[in-house]
Amino acid sequence: MISSKEDYRFFLEADRLALCKDRKRPRLIDDGWRFQRLLRKVEYYMNCKRSPLHRAYLLFLLARFYWLSKKLGFTISPNTIGPGLCLAHRGNILISPYAHIGENFRIHAMTSIGSEVRYGDKAATIGNNVYVGPGAKLFGEIVIGDDVAIGANAVVTHSFEEPHQTVAGVPARKVSDKGTEELLVRATEIVRARGAKAPAPAGSPVGATAPRGRPAAPNYSRVSRVSRRIGLRKGTDDGELD
């Protein structure tokens, strides 16, 4: 969760790298990047700004956010997804406001992460470095471990807490021990390697870990291994908040 301007900058830079964008400000055709920047700005003002003037500005941001969400087909609530988010394409993406999703999360179009049928306030807890393929559906209070790839059109109705695996099918089942190393950019690791301070979730000590295979909810301060396949780029400014 964004709790300071430093966190805000960290989230923006991680999201930019996850989307493989070479510019901080989106081009006219970069609707997905424009949406993610607006999402982070809404989170920053929602969590960090309390004055009446800032509250009024937040209402303006929320109106823009609602309009752009409808335009792109996204149903995504603020404060549900960690840094390093990659919305791969515009198109229907529905994520429950009660979901907890970690860092470096890549999700494709025509996907849904829904809540428990009997209890609308219970939804998935998803770890770090998780990939959700096109058309996949996740339902209920399930747990998806770190470094899990969910195949296209899979229907996931129970937990897969073991890290580093691929699941697919209807209903979903484990199909291989291959994780997500070649499917997404581990953007937060790149930003941390440059020396940027990572945000920690409120109420969670830095460095706290969850039981084996079970992700934190979500733990943005976790440091996994740096991907061997990603080169580090230096000298990038983390500024620009507009």
Order of alpha helices (4+ residues) and beta strands (2+ residues): alpha-alpha-alpha-beta-beta-beta-beta-beta-beta-beta-beta-beta-beta-beta-beta-beta-beta-alpha
